[in-house]
């Protein structure tokens, strides 16, 4: 059997399972709440591993390998921040309160939470627009990554690879909604972990072990094994923060806390998310070690694909290919649900926050709203797919801005919204605008001092939020009481 046939067989079985899962979950999706947050009935294992799958996309696997190749073992500090800040602390600090607040405020989206927490329709619209635009752009990069992987390993045309991946995701997301997303992500997380373990151990065996790899890298350049090494403190710290602390403001991850069936899920879920998140170590370590086997590689993004062909047999490479596809698909699917919610629940609906009428998420069967949700998710995915078929350079450049802009806009209104009662409508709104603008301008300026745009964006966002809140009128008692569940 040829390599392409082996890849096709493994990938075909995997994709068939995803379609079947989507069709099965469609039978359990009866309401808008089911479609967007699984009816708040998701348990610890599925919540934790779907969180991990959505967090560590194909961008992290391929991009993390590229950073490891370029900067060496110091990138393992990035992996450590992924696990400790992005997984463990996020679950401890955010999980319980986000579940409680969103349940009391009767909301299913991040913009909806911001709007109802601060009684600010304009803040809801601004955050929904930022999420809508930059999440679609981010999804284009995910599709491009999957298309390139299939092109490089299977030899099929890039366009065919993008279409295969994109169409299948559109099918199971638009039909099965959030339940299809989390259950397929649960499966995908295990495939990703197994694939990375397989490639990791094969690579270490090829270079003579972890210690030998460090000795050989130090012989090439001591900076490859030192901290911060050739990267420098500015690049290392800022990149570590954007891919760890930055996820505290990323809607496709925060929504996992919305969907838990109770806060008891956090006890086991935090442990599982930490253990699953530990797989972040592998892309960076593998990428660093790959320099020993691929010393003249011109494009670091090819480190992981080329290494896969070199150290794994065709069946192993096929499994790893499925793992990379799983990483991309889980992220793409999660983002589609978020974009759909931004369109249907936040932009389409005009609502009075504290008046008692049409002030919450769509409940009940809501057949028309459910239909709108499915159409919106399909439409958003189709837009991403069409752009990805012939991605302009501008889109690929803007992709680097996506996380910085979204996190800078949403992080503090969410985090302080569940911890600081004094936060005001004006504070939240001005904070989002200022943080997003600074992050965007900083990235356009070419990241001065080598610092990622997220760092100045999130600092400005925090300062503006606190100062504006302190100099403006405190929020009304009824808004605070509703959010904190007091005064009843």
Protein Blocks (a to p, Z undefined) as FASTA:
>chain_A
ZZklmmmmmmmmmmmmmmmmmmmmmmmmmbfklmmnooopacfklmmmmmmmmmmgcklm
mmmmmmmmmnommlmmmmmmmmmmmmmmmmmmmmmmmmmmmmmnopabfklmmmmmnopa
klmmmmmmmmmmmmmmmmmmmmmmmmmmmmmmnopafklmmmmmmmmmmmmmmmnmmmlm
mmmmmmmmmmmmmmmmmmmmmmmmmnopjklmmmmmmmmomklmccebjnojmlmmmmmm
mmmmmmmmgmklmmmmmmpgbfklmmmmmmmmmmmmmmmmmmmmmmmmmmmmmmmbfblm
lmmmmmmmmmpcfklmmmmmmmmmmmmmmmmmmmmmmmmmmmmmmmmpccdfknopapbc
cehjllmlmmmmmmmmmmmmmmmmmmmmmccfklmmmmmmmmmmmmmmmmmmmmmmmmmm
kbcfklmmmmmmmmmmmmmmmmmnopgghiafklmmmmmmmmmmmmmmmmpccddfklmm
mmnopaZZ
